[in-house]
């Protein structure tokens, strides 16, 4: 029986409560035992509900906010289904904050302004078998009272959901799914995606205002290239294209987004009056408007045709240029969609069928630990060779200490390995029933660096453990030099990882500064046969002395200081000397620089070995300052200005340069010292509130340009 506020559950009789004149018969011993067993079972299920809620909240955070899932989608769905079943069995334990009462959120992970969705972006119910597909089909038939209906079958792309708003044929806003009711406004970044039209072609009959939804994703080719670049720099690899796409779309630097080469497929049109009652026909219309709509879309008229579509793409999807993880089934008629309606979390007229991840079972021989350039220690499983997704797999990622702990691994265990949409194979489970009586050694995460013996540290909010010995740990030393010569840093393209390893082995170098001491005769070989290549290498090293200061700062390899952060710091402080002397507060005031980056910079320049390296690089002749900018005026002299929002006439970086060239100073945070805020569209709500509280005036883009005479 279900209980509600008007039909509460019966309360237990407490001491002092009057007893009915017609008490229930005294239960027998057997009945009493059965009641105790039922009570014990209920107590156990209540504990399981609490445990599942806690676990699912953690997985939701890892997936949507950190973009670092610890379990597969199928495993997550199984936990969610178990919780839903238990909650239905125990309505008295209802909790409005249960994971079953909400959708996952990616809000706030990138510092973008949040805006409400005009129509909620709900999640779809998931299924992994034909029986559930058939059950969905029958529910639709029953819900429509026996009307005939068609189902539009589409591929489920594994990316980041996006909502695009168009007015008068122009893109005006792009918003992530967020929590389903509000999302992050990422319009500037979405404008860099070339498959999303900024203006619709002339002559197409599109509504004057409409919303179109789809998925932003990173093609396999771009994903593999990106991971290769990260591996060369010793950085943690993206686990899959979805994580890479999400991290890219939430970047604060639109130039980085443009370089990554994101793609987008659109799959749903919403308007006050759509072109057609048919969802399928509306997709065809959207294609005519210039949107990329997948060719793998089919209108089906029976359950058998749906099965045929699923079976075909379960195999054919492997040849697609982008990641897919299933099929979406939608009732085609918009009127019938409205008739079927929605639940609190998902539409009744659509469902997602998830492809089974490819899985293999093999024996775990050992776990080794690798140290990357940043000092991040990554556990790697060494296994008996097994065929998975067409390739022989011997090694698989274990990600971090939390994963190892949750798996309860022992050497000799039989483990399940999945590839699914992952490039890197990963262990997703253990066959505990096959565990031998005489178990091998328990797998624990190491406490000291396997290379130099330093005690590992784990920073707050980080899943990885790090070796802090950045100036003496061998793989970090080699990795730092490899990072130093990389394309985005000093761009010494005549050198590569193998050459750097050779130089280390021969004692030619110990750090990046040693590169500038190398002579042609040191590397031309005893017989001089490599003289030509040696001259090329030495010339490339010499040419790197002209690389701009912002890239030199990035090349130093300061932990957490990426390419964008280095550019922000260099453009704000202008010289290496000012960066070295900067206080924690000064660094935090720079747009995009948080406490973690600021403290890392302070720690770096407090290390005598690091400053010695920097001094030697300065002596070698590297650039230590950005060029002096030509002054354009003094209208902003003595003023401290904060920039917030998006702009029409210039980019944020261009406005920062204009502020400097007119005598002003940029700041990333609002304080009593702020002269005014240059406020564009979609100004951050937190900055707006702070400006209002402190009485800091706002200046529009046009007002600012008038002030400086433009």
C-alpha positions as CSV (number, residue, x, y, z in Angstrom):
1,X,0.0,0.0,0.0
2,X,1.2,3.5,-0.8
3,X,0.8,6.2,1.9
4,X,0.5,10.0,1.6
5,X,-0.3,12.9,3.8
6,X,-4.0,12.0,3.9
7,X,-3.4,8.3,4.5
8,X,-0.4,8.1,6.8
9,X,1.4,4.9,7.7
10,X,0.2,3.3,10.9
11,X,2.3,4.5,13.9
12,X,3.7,2.0,16.5
13,X,2.0,2.0,19.9
14,X,4.3,3.7,22.5
15,X,4.3,3.3,26.2
16,X,1.3,5.0,27.8
17,X,-0.9,4.9,24.8
18,X,-4.5,3.7,25.4
19,X,-5.2,0.2,24.0
20,X,-8.2,-0.6,21.9
21,X,-11.1,-2.4,23.6
22,X,-10.9,-5.1,20.9
23,X,-7.2,-5.8,20.7
24,X,-5.7,-7.9,17.9
25,X,-5.2,-11.6,18.8
26,X,-1.7,-12.4,20.3
27,X,0.5,-13.5,17.4
28,X,1.9,-17.0,17.4
29,X,5.6,-17.7,17.7
30,X,5.8,-18.3,14.0
31,X,4.0,-15.1,13.2
32,X,6.2,-13.1,15.6
33,X,9.3,-14.6,14.0
34,X,8.0,-13.7,10.5
35,X,7.3,-10.1,11.7
36,X,10.8,-9.8,13.1
37,X,12.2,-11.1,9.8
38,X,10.2,-8.6,7.8
39,X,11.3,-5.7,10.1
40,X,14.9,-6.8,9.8
41,X,14.5,-7.0,6.0
42,X,13.0,-3.5,6.0
43,X,15.8,-2.1,8.1
44,X,18.3,-3.7,5.7
45,X,16.6,-2.2,2.7
46,X,16.5,1.2,4.4
47,X,20.3,1.0,4.9
48,X,20.7,0.0,1.2
49,X,18.6,2.9,0.1
50,X,20.8,5.3,2.1
51,X,23.9,3.7,0.7
52,X,22.7,3.8,-2.9
53,X,21.7,7.5,-2.6
54,X,25.1,8.4,-1.3
55,X,26.9,6.4,-4.0
56,X,24.8,7.8,-6.9
57,X,25.2,11.3,-5.7
58,X,29.0,10.8,-5.9
59,X,28.8,9.2,-9.3
60,X,26.6,12.1,-10.6
61,X,29.2,14.6,-9.4
62,X,32.0,12.6,-11.0
63,X,30.2,12.3,-14.3
64,X,28.5,15.7,-14.7
65,X,30.8,18.1,-12.9
66,X,34.3,16.5,-12.8
67,X,33.8,14.8,-16.2
68,X,35.7,11.8,-14.6
69,X,33.2,8.9,-14.4
70,X,34.3,5.9,-12.2
71,X,31.8,3.4,-13.5
72,X,30.2,2.5,-16.8
73,X,26.8,4.0,-17.8
74,X,25.2,0.6,-17.6
75,X,26.5,0.1,-14.0
76,X,25.2,3.5,-13.1
77,X,21.8,2.7,-14.6
78,X,21.7,-0.6,-12.7
79,X,22.3,1.2,-9.4
80,X,19.6,3.8,-10.2
81,X,17.1,1.1,-11.1
82,X,17.8,-0.7,-7.9
83,X,17.2,2.5,-5.9
84,X,14.0,3.2,-7.8
85,X,12.7,-0.3,-7.0
86,X,13.5,0.0,-3.3
87,X,12.0,3.5,-3.0
88,X,8.8,2.3,-4.6
89,X,8.7,-0.5,-2.0
90,X,9.3,2.0,0.8
91,X,7.4,5.2,0.1
92,X,7.7,6.2,3.8
93,X,11.4,6.8,3.1
94,X,10.7,9.4,0.3
95,X,13.5,12.0,0.1
96,X,13.1,15.0,-2.3
97,X,16.9,15.1,-2.6
98,X,17.2,11.5,-3.8
99,X,19.1,11.0,-7.1
100,X,15.9,9.5,-8.5
101,X,14.2,12.9,-8.1
102,X,16.5,14.9,-10.3
103,X,18.7,14.8,-13.4
104,X,22.5,15.2,-13.2
105,X,23.9,18.7,-13.5
106,X,27.0,20.2,-15.1
107,X,26.3,23.7,-13.8
108,X,29.0,25.9,-12.5
109,X,31.9,23.8,-13.8
110,X,33.2,26.5,-16.1
111,X,32.3,29.8,-14.6
112,X,29.8,30.7,-17.3
113,X,26.6,32.6,-16.7
114,X,23.6,30.3,-16.1
115,X,20.3,30.9,-17.9
116,X,16.9,29.2,-17.7
117,X,15.7,26.8,-20.4
118,X,12.5,27.9,-22.1
119,X,11.5,24.3,-22.1
120,X,13.0,21.7,-19.7
121,X,15.8,19.5,-21.1
122,X,14.8,16.2,-19.5
123,X,16.8,13.0,-19.6
124,X,15.7,9.8,-21.3
125,X,14.9,6.5,-19.7
126,X,17.6,3.9,-20.6
127,X,17.2,0.2,-21.6
128,X,19.7,-2.4,-22.6
129,X,17.5,-5.2,-24.0
130,X,14.8,-6.0,-26.5
131,X,12.2,-6.8,-23.8
132,X,12.3,-3.3,-22.5
133,X,12.1,-1.9,-26.1
134,X,9.0,-4.0,-26.6
135,X,7.6,-2.9,-23.3
136,X,8.1,0.7,-24.3
137,X,6.4,0.1,-27.7
138,X,3.4,-1.5,-25.9
139,X,3.1,1.4,-23.4
140,X,3.0,3.8,-26.3
141,X,0.3,1.8,-28.1
142,X,-1.7,1.6,-24.8
143,X,-1.2,5.3,-24.1
144,X,-2.4,6.3,-27.6
145,X,-5.5,4.1,-27.2
146,X,-4.7,1.9,-30.1
147,X,-3.9,4.6,-32.6
148,X,-1.4,3.8,-35.3
149,X,2.0,5.4,-34.7
150,X,5.5,5.6,-36.2
151,X,8.8,5.6,-34.3
152,X,11.7,7.7,-35.4
153,X,15.0,5.8,-34.8
154,X,18.2,7.9,-34.3
155,X,21.7,7.2,-33.2
156,X,22.5,8.3,-29.6
157,X,25.6,10.4,-29.9
158,X,28.0,10.4,-26.9
159,X,28.7,14.0,-26.3
160,X,27.4,17.1,-24.5
161,X,23.7,18.2,-24.9
162,X,23.2,21.7,-26.3
163,X,20.2,23.9,-26.9
164,X,20.5,26.5,-29.7
165,X,18.2,29.5,-29.9
166,X,17.7,31.2,-33.3
167,X,15.9,34.5,-33.9
168,X,15.4,36.1,-37.3
169,X,17.7,33.3,-38.8
170,X,20.6,34.1,-36.5
171,X,22.1,32.2,-33.6
172,X,21.5,34.2,-30.4
173,X,22.2,31.8,-27.6
174,X,23.7,28.4,-26.9
175,X,23.0,26.7,-23.5
176,X,24.2,23.4,-22.1
177,X,21.8,21.0,-20.5
178,X,22.9,21.9,-17.0
179,X,20.4,20.5,-14.5
180,X,17.6,20.3,-17.1
181,X,15.9,23.6,-16.0
182,X,19.0,25.9,-16.2
183,X,22.2,25.6,-18.2
184,X,25.5,27.4,-18.8
185,X,25.5,30.0,-21.6
186,X,28.4,28.9,-23.8
187,X,27.5,31.0,-26.9
188,X,31.0,32.3,-27.6
189,X,32.5,28.8,-27.6
190,X,29.7,27.3,-29.7
191,X,30.2,30.0,-32.4
192,X,33.6,28.3,-33.1
193,X,31.9,25.0,-34.1
194,X,31.8,25.1,-37.9
195,X,29.0,22.6,-38.3
196,X,26.7,25.0,-36.4
197,X,25.3,27.7,-38.7
198,X,25.6,31.3,-37.2
199,X,23.1,32.5,-39.8
200,X,20.7,30.4,-41.8
201,X,20.9,30.3,-45.6
202,X,18.8,32.8,-47.5
203,X,15.6,31.4,-48.9
204,X,14.9,28.7,-46.4
205,X,11.4,28.7,-44.8
206,X,12.4,28.5,-41.1
207,X,10.3,29.8,-38.2
208,X,11.3,33.4,-37.1
209,X,12.2,32.0,-33.7
210,X,13.0,28.4,-32.8
211,X,15.1,26.2,-30.6
212,X,17.1,23.2,-31.9
213,X,18.7,20.7,-29.7
214,X,21.6,18.4,-30.3
215,X,24.9,17.0,-29.2
216,X,28.4,18.6,-29.2
217,X,31.1,16.0,-29.6
218,X,34.7,15.5,-30.6
219,X,35.3,13.2,-33.6
220,X,37.5,10.1,-33.1
221,X,40.3,11.5,-35.3
222,X,40.5,14.8,-33.3
223,X,40.2,12.9,-30.0
224,X,43.1,10.6,-30.8
225,X,45.3,13.5,-32.0
226,X,44.4,15.5,-28.8
227,X,45.3,12.5,-26.5
228,X,48.6,12.0,-28.5
229,X,49.5,15.6,-27.8
230,X,48.6,15.3,-24.1
231,X,50.6,12.1,-23.8
232,X,53.7,13.7,-25.4
233,X,53.4,16.5,-22.7
234,X,53.0,13.9,-19.9
235,X,49.4,15.1,-19.2
236,X,46.5,12.9,-18.0
237,X,44.7,11.5,-21.1
238,X,41.0,12.1,-21.7
239,X,39.1,8.8,-21.0
240,X,36.7,9.3,-23.9
241,X,35.5,11.8,-26.5
242,X,32.6,12.9,-24.3
243,X,34.9,14.0,-21.5
244,X,37.2,15.8,-24.0
245,X,34.2,17.6,-25.7
246,X,32.8,18.6,-22.3
247,X,36.1,20.0,-21.1
248,X,36.6,21.8,-24.3
249,X,33.2,23.4,-24.5
250,X,33.6,24.6,-20.9
251,X,37.0,26.3,-21.6
252,X,37.2,30.0,-21.0
253,X,39.3,30.4,-24.1
254,X,37.3,30.4,-27.3
255,X,40.6,30.1,-29.3
256,X,41.3,26.8,-27.6
257,X,37.8,25.6,-28.4
258,X,38.3,26.5,-32.1
259,X,41.6,24.6,-32.2
260,X,40.1,21.4,-30.8
261,X,37.7,21.0,-33.7
262,X,34.4,20.2,-32.0
263,X,31.5,18.9,-34.1
264,X,27.7,18.9,-33.6
265,X,24.7,16.8,-34.6
266,X,21.2,18.2,-34.2
267,X,18.2,16.1,-33.4
268,X,15.2,18.0,-32.2
269,X,13.3,21.1,-33.3
270,X,11.1,23.2,-31.0
271,X,9.0,26.2,-32.0
272,X,5.6,27.8,-31.3
273,X,4.7,26.3,-34.7
274,X,7.0,23.6,-36.1
275,X,7.1,23.0,-39.9
276,X,5.4,19.7,-39.6
277,X,3.6,17.4,-37.1
278,X,6.2,14.8,-38.0
279,X,9.5,14.9,-36.0
280,X,11.2,13.1,-38.8
281,X,10.0,15.7,-41.4
282,X,11.2,18.5,-39.0
283,X,14.7,16.9,-39.0
284,X,14.7,16.9,-42.8
285,X,13.7,20.6,-42.7
286,X,16.5,21.4,-40.3
287,X,19.0,19.8,-42.7
288,X,17.7,22.2,-45.4
289,X,18.3,25.1,-42.9
290,X,22.0,24.2,-42.8
291,X,22.1,22.0,-39.7
292,X,24.1,18.7,-39.5
293,X,21.4,16.0,-39.0
294,X,22.6,12.4,-39.0
295,X,21.9,10.3,-42.1
296,X,21.5,7.4,-39.7
297,X,17.9,8.4,-39.0
298,X,15.0,6.1,-40.0
299,X,11.2,6.3,-39.7
300,X,9.9,2.8,-38.6
301,X,6.4,1.4,-38.7
302,X,6.8,-1.7,-36.6
303,X,8.7,-3.3,-33.7
304,X,10.5,-5.5,-36.2
305,X,11.9,-2.5,-38.1
306,X,13.1,-1.0,-34.8
307,X,15.0,-4.2,-34.0
308,X,16.5,-4.2,-37.5
309,X,17.7,-0.6,-37.0
310,X,19.3,-1.5,-33.6
311,X,20.9,-4.7,-34.9
312,X,22.4,-2.9,-37.9
313,X,23.9,0.0,-36.0
314,X,25.2,-2.2,-33.2
315,X,27.9,-3.3,-35.7
316,X,28.0,-0.4,-38.2
317,X,28.6,2.3,-35.6
318,X,32.2,1.2,-35.3
319,X,32.9,2.8,-38.6
320,X,31.4,6.1,-37.7
321,X,33.7,9.2,-37.3
322,X,32.1,10.0,-33.9
323,X,31.3,8.1,-30.7
324,X,27.8,6.6,-30.3
325,X,26.5,4.6,-27.4
326,X,23.0,3.6,-28.4
327,X,19.8,4.4,-30.3
328,X,17.1,6.8,-29.4
329,X,13.5,5.9,-30.2
330,X,10.9,8.7,-30.5
331,X,7.2,8.7,-31.3
332,X,7.1,10.6,-34.6
333,X,3.9,12.6,-34.3
334,X,4.3,15.8,-32.2
335,X,0.5,15.6,-31.3
336,X,1.0,12.1,-30.1
337,X,4.0,13.1,-28.1
338,X,1.9,15.8,-26.4
339,X,-0.8,13.2,-25.8
340,X,1.6,10.8,-24.1
341,X,3.1,13.5,-22.0
342,X,6.0,13.3,-19.6
343,X,7.0,12.1,-16.1
344,X,8.9,14.3,-13.7
345,X,12.2,13.3,-15.2
346,X,11.6,12.0,-18.8
347,X,9.2,11.9,-21.7
348,X,6.9,9.0,-22.1
349,X,7.2,9.2,-25.9
350,X,11.0,8.5,-26.1
351,X,13.5,6.0,-24.7
352,X,17.2,5.3,-25.2
353,X,18.5,1.8,-26.1
354,X,22.1,1.5,-24.9
355,X,24.5,-0.8,-26.8
356,X,26.2,-3.3,-24.7
357,X,29.8,-2.4,-24.0
358,X,32.4,-4.8,-25.4
359,X,33.7,-6.8,-22.4
360,X,36.3,-9.5,-22.0
361,X,37.5,-11.6,-19.0
362,X,41.2,-12.1,-18.3
363,X,43.7,-12.7,-15.5
364,X,45.3,-9.8,-13.7
365,X,49.0,-10.5,-13.3
366,X,50.2,-7.3,-11.7
367,X,49.7,-3.6,-11.3
368,X,52.5,-1.1,-12.2
369,X,52.6,2.6,-11.5
370,X,53.7,5.2,-14.0
371,X,54.8,8.8,-13.2
372,X,53.9,11.5,-15.7
373,X,55.5,14.9,-16.4
374,X,53.2,16.6,-13.9
375,X,54.1,14.0,-11.3
376,X,50.7,12.3,-11.5
377,X,51.0,8.6,-10.7
378,X,48.8,6.4,-12.8
379,X,48.1,2.7,-12.0
380,X,48.2,0.3,-15.0
381,X,46.9,-3.3,-14.9
382,X,49.1,-5.9,-16.6
383,X,47.0,-8.8,-17.8
384,X,47.0,-12.0,-19.7
385,X,46.5,-11.0,-23.4
386,X,42.8,-10.9,-24.4
387,X,41.0,-10.0,-27.7
388,X,38.8,-7.0,-27.2
389,X,37.1,-4.9,-29.9
390,X,39.4,-6.3,-32.6
391,X,42.7,-5.7,-30.8
392,X,44.8,-7.7,-28.4
393,X,44.8,-6.0,-25.0
394,X,47.6,-6.6,-22.4
395,X,47.3,-3.4,-20.3
396,X,44.4,-1.4,-18.9
397,X,43.9,1.7,-16.9
398,X,42.9,1.6,-13.3
399,X,42.7,5.4,-13.1
400,X,43.3,6.2,-9.5
401,X,43.4,5.0,-5.8
402,X,39.7,5.2,-5.4
403,X,39.0,2.8,-8.3
404,X,41.5,0.3,-6.9
405,X,39.9,0.5,-3.5
406,X,36.4,0.0,-4.9
407,X,37.4,-3.0,-6.9
408,X,39.1,-4.8,-4.0
409,X,41.8,-6.2,-6.3
410,X,44.2,-9.0,-5.8
411,X,47.0,-10.2,-8.1
412,X,45.7,-13.3,-9.9
413,X,42.1,-12.1,-9.9
414,X,40.0,-12.6,-13.1
415,X,38.9,-9.2,-14.2
416,X,36.4,-7.8,-16.7
417,X,37.9,-5.3,-19.2
418,X,35.8,-2.9,-21.3
419,X,36.6,-0.7,-24.2
420,X,33.1,0.5,-25.3
421,X,33.6,4.1,-26.3
422,X,36.9,4.3,-24.6
423,X,40.2,4.4,-26.4
424,X,42.0,3.2,-23.3
425,X,40.8,-0.2,-22.0
426,X,39.8,-0.1,-18.4
427,X,39.0,-2.7,-15.7
428,X,35.3,-2.4,-14.8
429,X,34.8,-5.4,-12.5
430,X,36.2,-8.5,-10.8
431,X,34.9,-12.1,-11.1
432,X,34.9,-12.7,-7.4
433,X,33.4,-16.1,-7.7
434,X,36.5,-17.3,-9.6
435,X,38.9,-15.9,-6.9
436,X,41.3,-18.7,-5.8
437,X,41.4,-19.8,-2.2
438,X,45.1,-18.9,-2.1
439,X,44.8,-15.3,-3.2
440,X,47.7,-13.3,-4.5
441,X,49.0,-10.1,-3.1
442,X,46.4,-7.4,-2.5
443,X,46.7,-4.4,-4.8
444,X,47.1,-1.2,-2.9
445,X,48.0,2.2,-4.3
446,X,51.6,3.1,-3.6
447,X,52.4,5.6,-0.9
448,X,55.8,6.6,-2.4
449,X,57.0,7.5,-5.9
450,X,58.1,4.4,-7.7
451,X,60.8,6.4,-9.4
452,X,62.4,8.6,-6.7
453,X,60.9,7.4,-3.4
454,X,59.2,10.7,-2.5
455,X,56.1,10.5,-0.4
456,X,53.1,11.0,-2.7
457,X,50.5,13.8,-2.1
458,X,46.9,14.2,-3.0
459,X,45.6,17.7,-3.5
460,X,42.1,18.7,-2.4
461,X,39.6,18.0,-5.1
462,X,42.0,15.9,-7.2
463,X,41.5,12.2,-7.9
464,X,45.2,11.6,-8.7
465,X,48.2,11.2,-6.4
466,X,51.3,13.3,-7.3
467,X,55.0,13.0,-6.7
468,X,56.0,16.4,-5.3
469,X,59.7,16.1,-6.3
470,X,59.2,18.0,-9.5
471,X,62.9,19.1,-9.8
472,X,64.6,15.7,-9.2
473,X,62.2,12.8,-10.1
474,X,63.7,11.3,-13.3
475,X,60.4,10.8,-15.4
476,X,59.3,14.3,-14.3
477,X,62.7,15.7,-15.4
478,X,62.4,14.1,-18.8
479,X,58.8,15.0,-19.1
480,X,59.4,18.6,-18.2
481,X,62.0,18.8,-21.0
482,X,59.6,17.1,-23.4
483,X,56.9,19.6,-22.4
484,X,59.4,22.5,-22.8
485,X,60.2,21.6,-26.4
486,X,56.5,20.9,-27.4
487,X,54.7,22.8,-30.1
488,X,52.6,25.0,-27.7
489,X,55.7,25.8,-25.6
490,X,59.1,26.4,-27.2
491,X,58.3,24.5,-30.4
492,X,61.7,23.0,-30.9
493,X,60.4,20.5,-33.5
494,X,63.8,19.0,-34.4
495,X,63.8,17.2,-31.0
496,X,61.5,14.5,-29.8
497,X,61.0,12.2,-26.8
498,X,63.4,9.5,-28.0
499,X,66.1,12.1,-28.6
500,X,65.5,13.6,-25.2
501,X,65.8,10.1,-23.6
502,X,69.1,9.6,-25.4
503,X,70.5,13.0,-24.2
504,X,69.5,12.1,-20.6
505,X,71.1,8.6,-20.9
506,X,74.4,10.2,-22.2
507,X,74.4,12.8,-19.5
508,X,74.1,15.7,-22.0
509,X,71.2,17.3,-20.2
510,X,69.4,17.2,-16.8
511,X,67.0,20.0,-17.4
512,X,65.7,22.4,-20.1
513,X,68.4,24.9,-19.5
514,X,71.1,22.4,-20.5
515,X,69.6,22.3,-24.1
516,X,71.1,25.8,-24.6
517,X,74.6,24.5,-23.8
518,X,74.6,21.7,-26.5
519,X,77.1,22.2,-29.3
520,X,77.0,20.5,-32.8
521,X,80.1,18.4,-31.9
522,X,78.3,17.0,-28.8
523,X,75.5,15.4,-30.9
524,X,77.1,14.8,-34.4
525,X,78.5,11.4,-33.5
526,X,82.2,10.3,-33.3
527,X,82.4,10.0,-37.1
528,X,80.5,13.2,-37.8
529,X,77.9,11.4,-39.9
530,X,75.1,13.2,-38.0
531,X,76.5,16.6,-38.5
532,X,73.7,17.9,-40.7
533,X,70.9,16.9,-38.3
534,X,73.0,18.2,-35.3
535,X,73.3,21.6,-37.0
536,X,69.5,21.6,-37.5
537,X,68.9,20.8,-33.9
538,X,71.2,23.4,-32.6
539,X,69.7,26.0,-34.9
540,X,66.2,25.1,-33.8
541,X,67.2,25.5,-30.1
542,X,68.7,28.9,-30.9
543,X,65.6,30.0,-32.8
544,X,63.5,29.1,-29.7
545,X,65.0,32.2,-28.0
546,X,62.5,34.3,-30.0
547,X,59.4,32.5,-28.7
548,X,57.1,35.0,-26.9
549,X,57.1,35.3,-23.2
550,X,53.6,33.9,-22.6
551,X,54.8,30.6,-24.2
552,X,58.0,30.6,-22.2
553,X,56.0,30.9,-19.0
554,X,53.9,27.9,-20.2
555,X,57.1,26.0,-21.1
556,X,58.3,26.2,-17.5
557,X,55.8,23.5,-16.6
558,X,54.4,25.1,-13.5
559,X,51.8,22.7,-12.1
560,X,48.2,23.6,-13.1
561,X,49.4,26.4,-15.3
562,X,48.2,25.5,-18.8
563,X,48.5,27.3,-22.0
564,X,45.5,29.6,-21.4
565,X,46.4,30.4,-17.8
566,X,50.0,31.2,-18.9
567,X,48.7,33.6,-21.5
568,X,46.3,35.3,-19.0
569,X,49.2,35.8,-16.5
570,X,51.7,37.0,-19.0
571,X,49.2,39.5,-20.5
572,X,48.3,40.8,-17.1
573,X,51.8,41.1,-15.4
574,X,53.8,41.5,-18.7
575,X,57.2,40.4,-17.3
576,X,58.8,37.4,-15.7
577,X,60.1,39.5,-12.8
578,X,56.6,40.6,-12.0
579,X,55.4,37.1,-12.1
580,X,58.2,36.0,-9.7
581,X,57.3,38.8,-7.3
582,X,53.5,38.5,-7.5
583,X,51.6,37.9,-4.3
584,X,48.9,35.4,-3.9
585,X,46.3,38.2,-4.0
586,X,47.7,39.7,-7.2
587,X,47.7,36.4,-9.0
588,X,44.1,35.6,-7.9
589,X,43.0,39.0,-9.2
590,X,43.9,37.9,-12.8
591,X,40.9,36.8,-14.8
592,X,40.7,33.0,-14.8
593,X,43.3,32.4,-12.1
594,X,42.0,30.6,-9.0
595,X,43.6,29.8,-5.7
596,X,45.1,26.5,-6.8
597,X,47.0,28.0,-9.7
598,X,48.0,31.0,-7.7
599,X,49.4,28.9,-4.9
600,X,51.2,26.6,-7.4
601,X,53.0,29.6,-8.9
602,X,54.0,30.9,-5.4
603,X,55.3,27.4,-4.5
604,X,57.2,27.1,-7.8
605,X,59.2,30.3,-7.4
606,X,59.8,29.5,-3.7
607,X,61.7,26.4,-4.7
608,X,65.4,27.2,-5.0
609,X,66.0,24.5,-7.7
610,X,63.2,25.9,-9.8
611,X,64.5,29.5,-9.6
612,X,68.0,28.4,-10.4
613,X,66.6,26.8,-13.6
614,X,64.7,30.0,-14.5
615,X,67.8,32.1,-13.9
616,X,69.8,29.8,-16.3
617,X,67.1,30.1,-18.9
618,X,67.1,33.9,-18.6
619,X,70.9,33.9,-19.0
620,X,70.5,31.7,-22.2
621,X,68.5,34.6,-23.7
622,X,64.9,33.5,-23.6
623,X,62.1,36.1,-23.8
624,X,61.2,37.4,-20.3
625,X,58.6,40.1,-21.1
626,X,55.9,40.8,-23.6
627,X,56.6,43.7,-26.0
628,X,55.7,47.1,-24.8
629,X,52.3,48.1,-26.2
630,X,52.0,51.3,-28.0
631,X,50.0,53.8,-25.9
632,X,46.8,55.0,-27.6
633,X,45.8,57.5,-24.9
634,X,45.5,58.2,-21.1
635,X,41.7,58.1,-20.7
636,X,41.9,55.1,-18.4
637,X,45.0,56.1,-16.4
638,X,44.7,55.2,-12.8
639,X,41.6,53.1,-13.4
640,X,41.1,49.4,-12.5
641,X,38.6,47.7,-14.8
642,X,36.9,44.3,-14.6
643,X,35.5,42.7,-17.8
644,X,32.5,40.4,-17.7
645,X,30.1,39.0,-20.3
646,X,30.2,38.6,-24.1
647,X,30.8,41.4,-26.6
648,X,29.9,42.3,-30.2
649,X,32.7,44.6,-31.5
650,X,35.9,43.0,-29.9
651,X,36.9,39.9,-28.0
652,X,37.6,40.0,-24.3
653,X,41.4,39.8,-25.0
654,X,41.2,42.7,-27.4
655,X,39.4,44.8,-24.7
656,X,42.1,43.9,-22.2
657,X,44.7,45.2,-24.6
658,X,42.7,48.4,-25.2
659,X,42.5,49.0,-21.5
660,X,46.3,48.6,-21.1
661,X,47.0,50.8,-24.2
662,X,44.8,53.6,-22.7
663,X,46.6,53.5,-19.4
664,X,44.2,51.3,-17.4
665,X,44.7,48.1,-15.4
666,X,42.8,44.8,-15.8
667,X,41.5,42.9,-12.9
668,X,39.7,39.6,-12.7
669,X,37.7,40.3,-9.5
670,X,35.5,43.1,-8.3
671,X,36.5,45.1,-5.2
672,X,36.1,48.5,-3.7
673,X,39.1,49.5,-5.8
674,X,37.4,48.7,-9.1
675,X,36.7,51.8,-11.1
676,X,34.0,50.2,-13.3
677,X,32.9,46.9,-14.9
678,X,33.0,46.7,-18.7
679,X,29.7,44.7,-18.9
680,X,28.8,42.8,-22.0
681,X,25.8,40.5,-22.6
682,X,25.2,37.7,-20.1
683,X,27.3,39.2,-17.4
684,X,28.1,36.7,-14.7
685,X,25.4,36.9,-12.0
686,X,27.9,36.7,-9.1
687,X,29.9,39.6,-10.5
688,X,26.7,41.6,-11.1
689,X,25.6,41.1,-7.5
690,X,29.0,42.0,-6.1
691,X,29.2,45.2,-8.3
692,X,25.7,46.2,-7.1
693,X,26.6,45.5,-3.4
694,X,29.8,47.6,-3.6
695,X,28.3,50.3,-5.7
696,X,30.7,49.7,-8.6
697,X,29.3,51.2,-11.9
698,X,28.6,49.2,-15.0
699,X,29.7,50.5,-18.4
700,X,28.3,49.1,-21.7
701,X,30.5,48.2,-24.6
702,X,29.4,51.2,-26.7
703,X,29.9,53.6,-23.7
704,X,33.4,52.2,-23.2
705,X,34.4,52.7,-26.9
706,X,33.1,56.2,-26.8
707,X,35.1,56.9,-23.6
708,X,38.4,55.8,-25.3
709,X,37.5,57.6,-28.5
710,X,36.5,54.7,-30.7
